[in-house]
Amino acid sequence: MTDQTPIRSGGRAARRAARAKPLAAHMRPIRPGLEGGTYRPLSEAGVEAIHQAALEALEDIGLADAPPSGVDYLTAAGAVQGADGRIRFPRALVEDTLAKANRSVTFHARDPEHDLELSGTRVHYGTAGAAVHLVDVQDNSYRECTLQDLHDAARITDTLGNIHFLQRPMVARDITDNREMDLNTVYATAAGTMKHIGTSFTDPAFVKDALEMLHLIAGGEDKWRERPFMSNSNCFVVPPMKFATESCQVMEACIEGGMPVLLLSAGMAGATAPSTVAGAITQAVAECLAGLVYVNAVKPGHPVVFGTWPFGLDLRSGAMTGGSGEQALLTAGCAQMHHFYGLPGGAAGGIADAKMPDMQAGWEQMCSNVMAGLSGCNMIYEAAGMHASLLGFCHESLILGDDLIGQALRCVRGIEVNDETLALDQMREVCLGGPGHYLGTEGTLARMETDHVYPALANRSSPKEWDELGKPDLIKNATARKEAILGQRSRARFDPALDQKIRARFNIHLPA
């Protein structure tokens, strides 16, 4: 026994030291790409009914306002342009497109560690939106967003483990020229994060210049095409059932340039989409199926995300209800349709109608984020930082969202049942002559890091401890963390020679 004691003690000390180190990715309790899909709000019959209704809508109603180039692509693929100018989609054309569409898409990042595999029910959370205001928690006010705010959001996102990608969450209102705004958006986001980035363009003529910048950042066009780390978020439709002409031309230019595309249909239930949850999902599915045909007509097999984003509406006031239970159902139902088609898909979750990161924001953000994750949505956009029904973005809320999404991801992971987790051996050890509790046992210590998620900012202390700690305030702590992050040099910052080359070619508004 004496000879074994040092070994036992050393083993325990080694295990404690191992627990203090960051866990390997596959050992973490939560991580990008956890499998969801356990929550299915639609019955099998309901899924099939939505599918059939979407096919009927495409065949009978079709979509208006395709650009001439789109008409050429679509009719060459087998769509039919009627005398009324609308493009109609025979069922066989849609079914053939579905049969050959990509079942898996990789969204690359500048750092390969952050590559996202979009397939099946793998779940990823990130930002998105086009907020025009920044939320200032210091005085509970709103002001117009700037390019620096956008860059700061990218830098913060780069440090947050549960925010898996950055889609541009706000518009740089201090740049009035659309071309310069689009190009500076590319620069500010890419200089802020090594994760995958999504952006949009206001004019198809701007895509070529943006691609030139991306080629410089990637180290050449060949390297860009091999690993495109930025995707085009494309509102290719103006619901109900109309193509957005210029956005379609942007989409064509992005496809030609090797940029993945998010097909984004964002109808408003009760205004630009049917008021029922099932009807809004049906229209979004129909519109995105039309977009899928369009993309594959331009370039078969091009990487695309099926972006059904119907939003809720408060029919009493006409206000958007991004934080409602109906929004959570819309997103989860859309994810179920993505799985039915076997397509990589994205939808909106985590939006708060609340104006500040308060209790209302917490319940609104958690409700749809959990349901979206449980439904197995591949890309959950607008999951953190969004307030005032997408009009406001908050850096502190982005940081708090990292904690919130951590808890949502733990729900997505679910409950593992096996001989180890059933813990009968631990019960015997503790109850039959043991200490009568599980605190400090090897079984508890061995799994405390792999089974449990510990929030970075949420406070779990007792009221007495909380008082002794000076009554720490959640928002103030988030602000302190924001300032600490922004006080460090961004790892995504460009090499000085590359930065100089970019600035020589483009009018970059951020200071060097």
PyMOL commands that set and color helices and strands:
alter all, ss='L'
color gray80, all
select helices_A, chain A and resi 5-20+25-27+44-60+68-77+91-100+112-114+147-159+178-190+204-218+221-226+245-256+277-298+325-341+359-374+388-390+395-413+419-422+424-431+442-447+463-468+474-486+496-505
alter helices_A, ss='H'
color red, helices_A
select strands_A, chain A and resi 34-35+80-81+87-88+105-107+116-118+122-125+133-136+141-144+165-167+196-199+230-234+261-265+304-308+313-314+319-320+345-348+379-381+386-387+392-393
alter strands_A, ss='S'
color yellow, strands_A
deselect
rebuild
show_as cartoon
